[in-house]
Amino acid sequence: MSLMVQIAVTACTQQPLVEAFTKSVRVLFFVVRIMYITRDQAICMLFYVEYTEENVYKYKKRLEEVEGFEVCYNVDQTQPILAPTARIYGDPISYHRYPQ
């Protein structure tokens, strides 16, 4: 049996292994593409304003006025939400805080 035939036969019999490898490469590629957003960036995104020092200062002040709420995200860091602080602490698996 030639080497090419052996490789083809091995590839056919190892199909689940090839599929698992392909899936793991896709997952690895997805993990590499994740963006890291800071709390200041998330605040500007929440209010739909440009990320500048002035806007960060202005909208942080507005968030401080709303007691008991914090900017966080559920699944996607690029979609910040405003949630009660108690809910964030009560369900840390569903609600994630942004790094300072």
N, C-alpha and C positions, 0 to 999 in steps of 0.2 A: 504494500500500500504506500502510495507516495505521501510525502509530507503534507501537501496541500489537501489531499483527501482526508488525512488524519485530522488536520485542523478543522475541516468542515464537519466531520463526524463529531469531533469533540464539541464544537460550537453548538451543533444541533442537540446533543445530549445534555449540554450544560445550559440550556436556554433559561431556566429560572435564575441561574447564577448571573447570566448576562443581563437579564431584566433587572435583577436586584442591583447590580453594579450601575446600570444606567439610571435607575431611580436615585441611588445615593449620589451620583454625580449631579443630577438635577437639584437635589436638596442642598448639596454643598454650594452650587452656583447661586441658589436663592439666598443662602445664609451670607455669602460674600456680598451680595447686593444690598443688604440691609443698611439703611441710613440711621445714623445716631443723631437725634435732635435734642437740643438742650431745653431746659425749662423756659429760658428767655425766648428762644425761637418759637416754642410752642405757644407762648402767650401771644406773640405777634400773629401767629397763624390762627389762633382762636378768634382774634378780633379782625382778621383779614386786613392787616396793615403790613407795610414793609418792615423788615427786620433792621431797625436802627437803634442806636443807644437811646435816642429821645423817645421813640415809641415804646421801648422796653420799660423805661422809667415811668412813662405816662400810664401804661396799661397794667404795670405791677401795682401802681397806686390804686387803680380801679378795682383790681382783684382783692386788695387788702380791705377795701370798703365792704366787700361781700364776705362777711364772716361765715366760717364753716364750710367754705367751698374751696376746691383746689383744682388746678388744671392737671389732667391726666389723660391716659388713653386706654382703650380696651384691647384691640387686636393690632391695629396699625398705628405706628408712631406718627405718621403723617396726618392723622385725623384727631387732633386734640379735642377733649370735651371738658366741660366743667361739671364736677361731681361733688357731692357732699363728702367732707373729710371722713366722717364716720363710715360711709360706704366704702371708701378706698381702704381704710384700715380693716373693715369688717370682711372684705372680699378681695384680698390681695392677689388672688389668682386671676380675677377678671379685670381689676383696675390697677394700672401701673403708673407710677410717678415718673416724671422726667428727671434726669440727672441735672444737678445745679451746674 
